[in-house]
Amino acid sequence: MFLVQPLLFRSLCYIDGRWVHSDRGSSIAVHNPADQSMLGHVPMLEESQIQQAVAAAHDAQRLWRYVPVGERAGYLHRWAALMTENRVDLAKILSLEQGKPITEALGEIDYAASFIPWYAEQAKRLDGQVIPSHLADAQSGTVKEPVGVAALITPWNFPSAMITRKAAAALAAGCAVVVKPAHETPFSALALAQLGEQAGFPHGVFNVVLGEPQMVMQTLVGHPLVRAVSFTGSTRVGRLVLQAAAAAGVKHVALELGGNAPFIVTADADLDQAVCMAVAAKFQTSGQDCCAINRIFVHRSLYEPFLQRYASAVRELRVGPGLEETSQVGPLIHQAAFDSTLERVDDALERGARLLAGGAGHERGGLFFQPTVLADVTPGMRIYREENFAPISGVMAFDTLDEAVDLANDTEYGLAAYICANRVDVIWPLMRRLEFAMVSINGAKFTGAPVPFGGMKDSGLGREGGQEGFEPFVETKYFCLSNLGLPTASTPHFRSTL
């Protein structure tokens, strides 16, 4: 791997400003999903080392919380500037370990970096308030306090952005963090730690640990010094995190979980716009995106024309390794993902779906899967009911907007939804009736640093991004300052004039 800054490719965990091996020498290999070549090994730490990371963060927290907010912002701005300066190297690392095309990887690095200066500045407006007192001779108010050590557990599909979206808010608010990245994509996280070191973060403020996933999760979530847990991943594991946090006491918990995004194309929609939206919002990251469109509902009057244009556009997508400049769709992350994708396609075909594009492994072999379009999907099919973390999409027709809403809401998930329509009197009530926390209308891109990202129902708790992104990492402290010597109705002056 050619990097301008080779030091960004780190193969050790990062605790208290030190690069560390496993105490027992345990490690795990990391492979490129495009060709299964080995990229390197990373340590699998012991439970005692995870506890050391929490202790280091706790010690650093005692000082970091009192660093003036402008000074904390300085560290964060330097971190973001270093990410931007090294964006090509960071994107190469990301593309190699995750598989996404280099253009998408570059976009993710820019997206990841954007959260850092936004939170650095927004923390300067983490204001308390003065409360008009209900008590005589007293003054009341609130201040915002950092909650304490935050454990950040992040996924493999966006290995840089999911760290900075959490860490920027936590660090800006005055919390020290312990990051546990996915073992499929650890090098992006370790590169961020290297840049944090170069930015001058005090020891213990930013830590990155790896280990047996269940052990690390239970150790971090259950540790009494960890006061906030922010997790991004599957709904199944999110429930386990929530249970572990409840068993360990009362902690702040934020969960960004799975999705089963609907896309509603109304009778008044622009057909070309609808096709562009569907392609863009389905096949980014090879469909391995919790916000990716899974179920496409098209008004019957546009159904067959949409299918023809959509399938044609999908067949034109170029599949290949991430570092090939022409690639638009990369490989799936591992064999289990490939196998489950094939099973969902087979299930749909057995239940009567029409195959219009793809439907099998790609001619490149390995973990590459053909971008796939299935028509005439029904609610009994797995592709309709399950989150499809893959480049496969199901399309079905509807006759009325009531029917479209019922179909769209027919899921336990409530993360993202999409609409393509032109009439405001259609768009507004449709948006309000969808049981999803985020609704994108006439565009595939909608996330960013100022946006409160998160889900309803089984798609999560809390929000990341926006001012709401601080909430898992701060407490509101109320104060009441009495006996100030203020005039009251009981003083002689007031008694004589009342």
N, C-alpha and C positions, 0 to 999 in steps of 0.2 A: 504494500500500500504506500503510495507516494503522498506524503504530507509536507507542506511548507514548514509546519511546526511539528516535528515527530513526537515531541514531548506530550502532545495532546492525546496520544494513544497510550493510555495507562492501563496496566494489568493488575493493579493492587487496589484494595479498598482504602478509604480515606477517613481517618478518625483522629480528631483533636490535632489537626495540622500535620499528621504523619501518614505516610503511605505504608500499609500493613499487609502482611501475609496472613493466612490462616494459622492459628497456633499449632494445628496438627498437620499442616501442609496440604489440606484438602483444597481441591480446585475443580472447576468445571470448564469444559471446552465450549467455545462460542463459534457457531458456524454461519457462513454466508448462505442464506436460504436460496440464493440463485443457483449455486452449484455445489453446495454442501462442503465447500472448502473450509478448513479451520482457520479462523481469524486469530485465535489466541485462547489463553486460559485466564480465568479470574478466580480469586480465592473464594472459598465457601467458609465463612467465618463460623466460629463456635458461639454458643449462647453467651458465654462469658464476655466475648468480644463485642457482641451486640449491646450487652449491658454497659460495657466500657464506653461505647459510643454515646449512649444515653447519659451516662454520668458526665462525660466531657461536655455534651451539649448543656446539661444542667449547670455545670460550673461556668461555662461561657455565658449562659443566659443571665446570670446574676449581674454581669457588667453590661452586656449587650442591650438589655432593656433600658439602661440609663444613658446609653450613648445618644446624644442629641439627634433628633430626627433628621436634621440636615446633614449631619455627619454620616448617619446610616445611609442616607440617600447617595452620598458620595461614593461609598463602597459599591452600591448597586449600580450607579451610573458607570463606574469603571468596569464592572462585570459585564454589563450590556455592551459597552464599547469594545471589549475584548472579543465577545461573541461575534459582533459585526465584523471586526477586523479579521477574524479567523473563520468566517462563515463557510468558505469553500472546504476547508479541512473538516469542519464539523459536519458538513453535509455529506462528505465522502464517508466518514465514519458511520454516520446514520444510515446511509444508503447500503453500505456493505453489510451491516449487522441486521437491518430491518428488511431490506429488499426493495424499498420504494424507489421510484425513478429519481434521478439526481435533481431534476427540476422541482419535484415535490419536496425533496429533502432540503433544498435551498429555501424553498418557501416555508418549511417548518422551522428552520433556524431563524429566519427573519421574524416569523410569528412568535417563536419562543422568546427572542430577544425583546420583542415589543412590550411584553408584560413588565419587564424589569424597570425601565424608567417611568412607566405609568404609575406603578405602585410606589416607586421612590418618591415621586412628587405627591401622589394622592395621600400618602401617610402624613404629610404636613397638614392635611385637613381632617385628620382623625380627631375631630373636636369633641370635647365634652360640652356641657352647657351650664349656665347659671339658672337655677330654678327659683322663681319667686317663693319665698319661704312662707309656709303656713304656721310657723312658730314665731313668737315674739322674740326680738333680740337674737336672731339667728340668720345664717345664710346657708343655702343649700346649693348643691350642684353635682355634676358628674365629671369623671375623667375616664378615658379609655386606657386600659392596662393590657400589656401582652399576657396571654394566658399561660405561657410557659413553653416547655420543650414540645415541639411538634414532630410527629412521625408522618412522613410523606411516602406513601406506597403507590408506585406508578407503574403503568403498563408498557407493553412492548410496541404498540402501534404508533404512538407519538412519543418516543423516548426522550426527546428534549423538551418539547412544549409542555408536556404534562408535569415536568419538574418545575420549570420556571413559573408556570401559572400558579402553582401552589407556593413555591419557595419565595417568590418575589413578594407576595402578600405577607407571608409569615415573617420574613426577615425585615421588611419595611416596618411592620408593626412592633418589632422588638423581640421576636421569638427566635431561638436557635433551633435548627432542624437536623433530623436524621432522615436521610433519603434511602429508601429501599427500592431500587429499580428492578425491572424484570430481568431474570437471568438470561433471557434470549438477547437482550439489548443493553448490556451493562456499560459498554464503552462510551456511549453518548453521555451517560451520567458522570462517568469518571472524568471525561473531558471537561464537563462543566465544573467539577471540583478543582481540576487543574487551573482553570481560568479564575475560579474564585480565589485560589491561593495567590495567583498573580495579581488579582485585584486588591489583595491585602486583607481579606477577611480574617478577623481574629481567630485563633485556634479554637476549635470546638463549635463555632457558629454554624458551619456547614459540614456535615458528615455524610459519607456514602458507604453503605454496608450491603453485603450480599451474603447469602447463606441458604440453607434448606428453607424453601418458601414458608411452609407452615410454622416452622420453629421461629423464623424471624418475625413473622406476623404476630404470633402469640407473645413473643418476648417484647416487641415494641408496644403492642396494644395493651398488654397486661402490665407494663412497667409502671410503678406508682409515680415516677417522675415525668412520664409522658402525659401531658395535659390536653393535647389535641391530636387527633388522628384524621388525616385526609387520605382517602383511598379512591383510586380510579381503577376499574376492572369490571369483571362480570357481576351480575346480580347475585349469583350463587355465592361467590366469595364475599361480596359485600355484606350479605346477611351474616356470614361467619364473623366478619370484622365487627359488625354491630353487636353480635352476641358476646364476643370476647371483650369488647369495650364495656358493655353493661356488666359483665361478670367482674371486671376489674375495678369498678367504681363508676363515678359520674364524670365522663370526659366530653369534651367537644368532639363531635364526629361529623365529618362531611363525606358524602359518598357520591361519586359520579359513576353510574353503573350503565347497564346495557340499554339498547334501544331497538325499536322495530319501526322505523320511520315510514309513515305513509306519504305519498305524493298524489295530490288530487289535481287532475287536469279538467277544468270545467268546460262547458259547452262554448263559452266565449273566449277561451284561451287562444293565444297565438301558438300554432302547432310547432313552428320552428323553434320558438323560445322554449316550449315544453320539452322538446327533444334535447336541446342543449342543456337544460337544467337536469334532466334525468341522467344524461351521460356524466355530467360534471359531479353531481351529488351522489352517484352510485359507485363510480370506479376509482375515485381517489383512494390511495393506499390499498389498491386491489380489493376495494370493498371492505377492508378491515378497519372500519370506522364506526363508532357507535352512533354517529349521526348520518350514516349512509342511508340512502333510500333503499328500503327493502320491498315495499309493496306499492305498486303504481296503479291508481284508480283513474280511469279515463272515461269521460262521458261517451256514451254509446255512439253519438253522432260523429265523434272523432276517433273512435277506437281503432278501426282497421287502418286508416291513414297514419295514425300515430305509430302503430305497430310496425308498419312498413318502413317508416323513416327511422324510427328508433333502432330496429334490428340492423338496418343498413349502416347506421352510424357506429353501432357497437362492433359490427364485423370489421370495421376499419381501424379499430384500436390496435396499437402496436404493442405486443407483449415481449418483454425481454428483461435482462438483468438491469439493475438500477443504474449502473454506471455507463450503460449504452445511451448515448445522447438521444436516440430516437424512441426510447422506451416510454410508454404511457401507462402500462400495467405491469407490475412486477410479480414476483412469486408469492405464494402463500407462505406463512411464517414457518410451518412445520408439517410433518406428515399427517398428524391428527387433523389439522385444519383441512388439508387436501381431501382426506378420506370422508370427513363429514360433509364437505361440499358436494362430493360426488353422490353421497347417499341422499342428500336433499334433492338433487336434480333427478335421480332415479325415482325417488318417491313421487315427485310431481308428475313425471311422465307416466308412471304406473297408474296414477289417479286421473289421467286424462288431459294433462297440460300439453300445449303445442310447443315444440322446440323451434324457435326462430333463429337462434344464433348460439354457437358454442355448444356447451353441454358435456364437455369431457376435458381430460387433460390436454394441455397444449402440445404441439409437435416438438417444442423445445425440451419436453420431458421434465423430469424432476418434479418440483413443486409448482410449476406453472400451470394455470388453469385457464381455459378459454373464457373470455368475457361472454356471458350467457344471458339470453332473453327467453323467458318462458311465458306464453300467453294462456289465457283462459284459466288462470289460477283460481282455486277455490279455498275457502277457509279450512277445509280438512287437510290441506297439504302442509308439510313441514316448512316449506319455503315461505308460507304465509304466517305461520304461528311462531316460528323461531327467529331469533336474531341471526341473520345470515352474514357472518363475517367473511365474505367472499365476493368475487366478481360475478355474482348471479342475481338476477332480478326477475320478479314475477309481476305480470300485468293482468288486470281484469277490468271489465266494463261495469259502469253503473248507469242508472237511468235518472235518479233524482238526487239532489244534494243531501236529503235526509238519509238516503241509502249510503252515500259516500261517507258521511259523518259516522254512521253506525259501523261501517266496515273499518274506517280509520281508527276509531276508538276501541275496536275489538281486540285489545291486547293489554297485557299487564304492564307494558312499558309506556312511558310518557316523556320521552326526551325531546326529540325533534320531529317536526312535520313540515311539509312543503306544499305550497299551493301555486298553481299557474292559472291566472284569471285576469281579466281586464276591468270588470265592473266593480266599482267600490261597494255597491249594494249587495254584491255576492261575496266579495273578499272579507268585509268586516264581520258579518255574522258567522261566516265559515271559520274564520280565525278564532273567534270567541268560543265556538262550540267544540273545537278540537281540544282533547284532553292531553295536551303536550305543553311542556314548559317553554319551548321555543318554536316559533313558526316563521318560516322563511317564505316570502311571497315574491314570486317572479325573479328569483335569483338563488344560486346555489351557495354563495358565500355569505355568511352572516355572523361569524364569531370574531372576537377581537378583545383586546385588553379592557375596553370600557363596558363589555357586555356581561351581564350576570348569567353565566353558563351553568346549566344544571337541569335536573329532571323532576318530573312528578311521578306519582305511583311507584312502581318498582324500579324506576330509573334513577332514584337517588334521593339524597337529603342535602339541603344547602346549595350554595352557588359558588362558582369560581369565576374570577374576573369581575370587573365592576367594583363599585364600593362594597357590594355584598360579599366580595371575595375576602374581605378582612374578617368577616363574622366568626369563622372557626378559630381565629387566632387572637381575639381580643375579648376582654371582659369589660362591662360597664360598672365602674365603682362609684357609688353614691357617697357624698360626704355631707355632714351637717355640722356647721361651725357655730357654736352657741356662745352666749355671754360676751357679745361684741361691744357692749356699752351703747347700743343704738337706742334712740328715743323710742319709748313704747307708750301705749295708752295708759300705763300705770305710773308714769313719771309725773312729778308735780306740775310741770308745764302743761301737759296734756290734760290732767285732771281739772285744772283751773279754766280751761278753755272749752271743754266738752259740754 
